[in-house]
Amino acid sequence: MSGPWYSYILASKYHGALYVGLTTDLIGEINAHRRNRIGGLTSLYPIHRLVYFERHADPKIAHDRAGVLKRWHRKWKLELIDAHNPDWDDLYPLIADCSIESGAETQDLPDEALC
């Protein structure tokens, strides 16, 4: 598939359960998680809040980054989210109606991906 690719982190609540994923369709993927159309952890527990994502042009880089995030200690993931989204706002509403196709190879929210 062609890019862009997104590595992302979902959370159940502030400092709650976390899920790391990878997709080429961030809005569609998060929507599917929210509707429990993706089996596994996020369909068993309400882990539906998009709290962090990165945009990548290269699928290998995106896949590697998602793998790194999955292997990180929980504390490191919490620190990453706290640094970029200190209130753990759900970013999905901010991107659902926006074009996130612009700019740099990777993007962190909230500033770089808003309309």
Buried (B, 14 or more C-beta within 10 A) or exposed (E): EEBBBBBBBBBBEEEBBBBBBBBBEBBEBBBBBBEEEBEEBBBEEBBBBBBBBBBBEEBEBBBBBBEEBBEBEEEEBBEBBBEBBEEBBBBBEBBEEEEBEEEEEBBBBEEEBEE
